[in-house]
Amino acid sequence: MAKVLILFAHPAMEKSRVHQRLVEHIPKSAGIRFHDLYERYPDFDIDVLYEQRLLLQHDVIIFQHPFYWYNSPAIIKQWQDLVLEHGWAYGSEGRALAGKKFMNAISAGGSKKSYSKTGRNKFALTDYLLPFKQTAYLCGIEYLPPFVIHGTHRLTETDMDLHALQYEQMLLALSQDRISKPEIDSCIYMNDLVPIPNAIQS
Ligand SMILES: Cc1cc2nc3c(=O)[nH]c(=O)nc-3n(C[C@H](O)[C@H](O)[C@H](O)COP(=O)(O)O)c2cc1C
């Protein structure tokens, strides 16, 4: 069993359609911990020691958030800047997080097609995530492909429910260590490893 920590960041949950559902589907299992950063730190006053302790207690770290301006909402940057300290997370003596796994779980307004060379967003969504990937590598963390929900503005209620079920299945698979390294290496999005009925085109 792997212990999964979901660091959740949505600055306007009252307006959310997608993450409301995803959060509802997070399994209430002992091995999966949900931690809402905006709720806990409305003034961005991050408790660094508490966050570092949480990280040490978990094996898989997930940043769950909507994609905002090709990035995460601001509190995740604040969290990274303060929590990932030199000499703790990185640097010649900073090995606290080595061997852990990390991924983003994201919703994006843009379709998958729009995130391509010829699309309006010009680059693949995974290109925009490179700072997360390299941050993980610098800290000795294994970077997993992201879980992505595209085209959020056009999703029906049913689509969103299916995505939420898929997210639930992925979290269970991660916490039960059911996803192998070759599977991870073979996919672009984690979604590809957890098929859902009536695959959604977005
Ligand atoms: C401030 C802001 C910035 C956004 N930036 C992007 C963006 O860069 N790329 C994108 O695909 N969608 C962008 N969107 C759309 C959101 O990603 C989308 O509304 C969200 O993922 C839907 O999730 P929710 O229903 O939980 O809020 C943005 C939305 C807002 C409000």
The ligand as an ORCA input file, in Angstrom:
! r2SCAN-3c Opt
* xyz 0 1
  C      -8.220     32.630    -13.881
  C      -8.432     31.500    -14.844
  C      -7.409     31.120    -15.677
  C      -7.571     30.050    -16.543
  N      -6.531     29.675    -17.353
  C      -6.668     28.610    -18.165
  C      -5.562     28.193    -18.975
  O      -4.477     28.761    -18.957
  N      -5.748     27.108    -19.772
  C      -6.932     26.421    -19.808
  O      -7.016     25.427    -20.556
  N      -7.987     26.802    -19.051
  C      -7.877     27.882    -18.224
  N      -8.930     28.256    -17.431
  C     -10.149     27.413    -17.388
  C     -10.107     26.519    -16.133
  O      -9.016     25.630    -16.176
  C     -11.401     25.732    -15.974
  O     -12.452     26.664    -15.850
  C     -11.360     24.824    -14.756
  O     -10.397     23.840    -14.914
  C     -12.699     24.168    -14.508
  O     -12.654     23.502    -13.247
  P     -13.700     23.885    -12.102
  O     -15.079     23.650    -12.663
  O     -13.416     22.971    -10.948
  O     -13.471     25.327    -11.743
  C      -8.808     29.343    -16.582
  C      -9.858     29.769    -15.760
  C      -9.676     30.836    -14.898
  C     -10.818     31.256    -14.006
*
